[in-house]
């Protein structure tokens, strides 16, 4: 018997082959010219219509969640907005999916595909709600399930939210492999894929993205049913980009109206996501800039050769909110609306509260998702953990908050302010990242980068010329 070399370097050298085998997609056939690939064909070849996605999900406890108007939070926003302003705020209550979050939509299509292709089990590398979603859907399909978590720092101290999610995964019958922060997560994930020959239920396959398209479609359909018109703005919590990508694609499939798509992330500037010392200094394990910024500028850093989550193609505006603002609005949702939901899902609600004040009273803003809350996922557990780790927590101006050192609740509701990131700067950095290592590219590559950044060929060519890269005639 030939023994495989399972050293770190050897496993990383064969990662693309492992990933291809584990999802049943030949990514090579979509590659074009130097740096471009046929994104739309990759999704089309997976052959799921929107109606098929909805049918699969509804048969498995996913989707058709209610759109709820936050009347009291809307009134509060109008109190601080200028006269005639303060859009109606709605939330899509995704906590009512079987596993308690919108990620059940992604897991449903991945597990369906795994069963269809004859895989015996599924594996996902995730510290978050997606693990519980995959475990829940795997149970419905009779599939084995392994969830690999980045859970602890080097002292063996784990994030309460992650530990809570491990409990949920185990309750659904999954095996949970918990690791410390660092590169071992991806290494162990690849090893397990290779050893078990299970399906890679990645967040970043076309299946993971298409599962969210039903959510985008429902947002529009629900809004029309409740108000007689489409939303004017949809706010999406952004991390790896799949949530925003799938939602935007679903919206575009059911309406021609130009609905503004706003991404929102918690500001964790200054904290390094792979740092052992920074790991437990953050109070959010997802929906933050530590994922949102790297993934929007380099989506293919994911656990598949080509990510189907490409947020920059669809995002119209990108804002950040601070941890204290999200915790505050989480409490407000409970005491004003009688809806207790997890703080990570309320990232977009905190942003929406601020953005609603820019819109007129007859306009509609939809918060795209909520998530369940329980035990370690509860905002009080997160705050207690932060205080234990030396984080200074107080009321004041949230704009003074320093991630890893303080959490500042607003002492006045007017101080909840979503802060815009410069999308043009992000687009330039995206293009420069993708040009790295190339001396020549093609006209098709120019077109690809223009689509990827939702810009123009002229914008791309300007950057290409500045970097002294030749374009083939």
PyMOL commands that set and color helices and strands:
alter all, ss='L'
color gray80, all
select helices_A, chain A and resi 8-13+15-23+27-30+39-44+50-58+71-80+94-96+103-117+129-141+160-171+184-196+206-227+242-254+279-281+289-297+299-301+311-313+323-337+344-358+375-377+379-388+398-400+413-415+423-435+443-452+457-466
alter helices_A, ss='H'
color red, helices_A
select strands_A, chain A and resi 31-32+36-37+67-69+88-92+121-125+144-152+175-180+199-200+233-237+260-266+317-321+364-367+392-396+406-410+419-420+440-441+470-471
alter strands_A, ss='S'
color yellow, strands_A
deselect
rebuild
show_as cartoon
